[in-house]
Structure formats: structure tokens, C-alpha cells
Amino acid sequence: MALAQPTIILVHGAFHHSTCYDKVKQRLEAMSYPVLTIDSRTTNGSSPSLSHKDDVEEIHQVMLPLLDDGKEVVVVGHSYGGLPAYLCTEGQSIAERTAAGKKGGVRSVVFLCAFAIPEKGSYLNEVNSPSDVSYVQINEVG
């Protein structure tokens, strides 16, 4: 039995809007992927009191109902969007949700020219050396 296509959630970077993904969204949908985009509240400049946590909340409003319906998602974060894309997955992986008796889950996170987090539970300011990429794992597809 083939796995169902995951829903792809596209999170844009700073100085962008979700419309920057229009062509990508169309191509993915043409391949039968359900695709959702997020308009991050922190990047529109309307309220300096907002933080990345507000963007995580925005993603959760879209993502959590899908997971609760048993769906799997792939979250893609571009540039700044990699930070809320990563943080929104906390406790939401397929394994973590299964262990908690819940359906669905995050299948993977894709960092697209983004702030990649070296390991789960760490933050960018904890990385010792900006040139240290020993945590990068390259998987060949072939």
C-alpha cells in the first residue's frame, strides 16, 4: 500500500508573502500534493511586538487540525521561515504523536536557504562555530 501524499506547508521568509510560492504551489498540486501557505504575521511590519512565536502559532492553526485528522505534513521554511517551521514541529513528529496516542504527524522539515537547526532542542545561538557543519547529513537520492 502506497503512503498518502503528505500535505506540504510552505512558510515564507522575511520580506516575502505567501504569494512568492504561487508557482511552486501550482506545480506541487499538479503532482497531487495538497499544499498550504502561511502568511507570517511578523514579516508584514504591522506590529513590532510580534515574534517568531506568533508565526509558530499561525502555523499551528493550520497544521494541528490536519494532524488531528490523521494527516502527515511536510513543513518547508524559507530563510527566516525556517525558524518557525522548525519550532512548530516540537512534539509533533509522527513518532511523538504515536507515542502520545495521537494520529498524524510531521513527516519532515525542509530548510530552504534557511536557518537550519543543528539538532533537536538546540537553538542557533548555541552553535559553537559558524563554519562547523559536522551536523549536516547528506542523503543521496537515487
C-alpha positions as CSV (number, residue, x, y, z in Angstrom):
1,M,0.0,0.0,0.0
2,A,1.4,3.4,-1.0
3,L,1.7,6.2,1.5
4,A,-0.8,9.0,1.1
5,Q,0.8,12.2,-0.2
6,P,1.7,14.5,2.8
7,T,0.3,18.0,3.0
8,I,3.0,20.4,2.3
9,I,3.0,23.6,4.3
10,L,5.1,26.4,2.8
11,V,6.4,29.1,5.2
12,H,8.0,32.2,3.6
13,G,11.0,34.2,4.7
14,A,11.2,37.7,5.9
15,F,10.3,40.4,3.3
16,H,8.1,38.0,1.4
17,H,4.5,36.9,1.3
18,S,2.9,33.6,0.7
19,T,2.4,34.6,-2.9
20,C,6.1,34.0,-3.5
21,Y,5.2,30.3,-3.5
22,D,2.4,30.5,-6.1
23,K,4.3,28.8,-8.9
24,V,5.8,26.1,-6.6
25,K,2.3,25.5,-5.1
26,Q,0.8,25.0,-8.6
27,R,3.5,22.5,-9.6
28,L,3.2,20.5,-6.4
29,E,-0.6,20.5,-6.6
30,A,-0.3,19.3,-10.2
31,M,1.6,16.3,-8.7
32,S,-1.4,15.7,-6.3
33,Y,0.3,17.1,-3.2
34,P,-2.1,19.1,-1.0
35,V,-0.3,22.5,-0.4
36,L,-1.0,25.2,2.1
37,T,0.9,28.5,2.5
38,I,1.2,30.6,5.6
39,D,1.4,34.4,5.8
40,S,3.7,35.1,8.7
41,R,2.4,37.9,10.9
42,T,5.8,39.1,11.9
43,T,7.0,39.9,8.4
44,N,4.4,42.4,7.4
45,G,5.7,45.2,9.7
46,S,2.3,45.9,11.3
47,S,3.3,45.2,14.9
48,P,6.8,45.2,16.3
49,S,5.6,43.4,19.4
50,L,5.1,40.2,17.4
51,S,7.8,37.5,17.5
52,H,8.6,34.1,15.9
53,K,6.3,32.6,18.5
54,D,3.3,34.3,16.8
55,D,4.4,32.7,13.5
56,V,4.6,29.3,15.2
57,E,1.0,29.9,16.4
58,E,-0.1,30.8,12.9
59,I,1.4,27.6,11.5
60,H,-0.2,25.6,14.3
61,Q,-3.6,27.0,13.4
62,V,-3.3,25.4,10.0
63,M,-1.2,22.3,10.9
64,L,-2.7,20.9,14.1
65,P,-6.2,20.2,12.7
66,L,-4.6,18.3,9.8
67,L,-2.5,16.2,12.2
68,D,-5.6,15.5,14.4
69,D,-7.4,14.3,11.3
70,G,-4.5,11.7,10.9
71,K,-2.7,13.5,8.1
72,E,1.0,13.7,7.7
73,V,2.7,17.0,6.8
74,V,6.0,18.3,5.4
75,V,6.9,21.8,6.6
76,V,9.1,23.9,4.3
77,G,10.7,27.0,5.7
78,H,12.5,29.6,3.5
79,S,15.1,31.9,5.1
80,Y,13.7,33.3,8.4
81,G,10.7,30.9,7.9
82,G,13.0,28.0,8.8
83,L,12.9,29.1,12.4
84,P,9.1,29.0,12.9
85,A,8.9,26.0,10.6
86,Y,11.3,24.1,12.9
87,L,9.7,25.3,16.1
88,C,6.2,24.4,15.1
89,T,7.2,20.7,14.9
90,E,8.1,20.4,18.6
91,G,6.3,17.3,19.9
92,Q,4.5,16.8,16.5
93,S,6.6,14.2,14.8
94,I,4.9,11.0,13.7
95,A,6.8,9.1,16.4
96,E,6.0,11.6,19.1
97,R,2.3,11.7,18.3
98,T,2.1,7.9,18.0
99,A,3.7,7.6,21.4
100,A,1.1,10.0,22.8
101,G,-1.8,8.0,21.2
102,K,-2.4,10.6,18.5
103,K,-2.8,10.3,14.8
104,G,-0.9,12.0,12.1
105,G,2.4,13.9,12.4
106,V,5.1,15.8,10.8
107,R,6.9,13.6,8.3
108,S,9.8,16.1,7.8
109,V,11.0,19.6,7.8
110,V,12.7,21.2,4.8
111,F,15.1,24.1,5.3
112,L,15.2,26.1,2.0
113,C,18.1,28.6,2.2
114,A,17.1,28.8,5.8
115,F,18.4,28.9,9.4
116,A,18.9,25.1,9.9
117,I,18.9,24.0,13.5
118,P,21.9,21.6,14.2
119,E,20.0,19.2,16.4
120,K,16.6,18.9,18.0
121,G,16.3,21.0,21.1
122,S,19.1,23.4,20.2
123,Y,18.9,27.0,19.1
124,L,21.0,29.0,16.6
125,N,22.9,30.9,19.3
126,E,24.1,27.6,20.8
127,V,26.1,26.6,17.7
128,N,29.8,26.9,18.6
129,S,31.3,27.7,15.2
130,P,29.5,29.3,12.2
131,S,31.8,27.3,10.0
132,D,31.2,23.9,11.7
133,V,28.9,21.9,9.5
134,S,29.7,18.5,11.0
135,Y,26.0,18.2,11.9
136,V,24.9,18.2,8.3
137,Q,23.8,14.8,6.9
138,I,23.6,14.4,3.2
139,N,21.3,11.7,1.9
140,E,21.8,10.7,-1.7
141,V,18.5,10.1,-3.6
142,G,19.0,7.7,-6.4
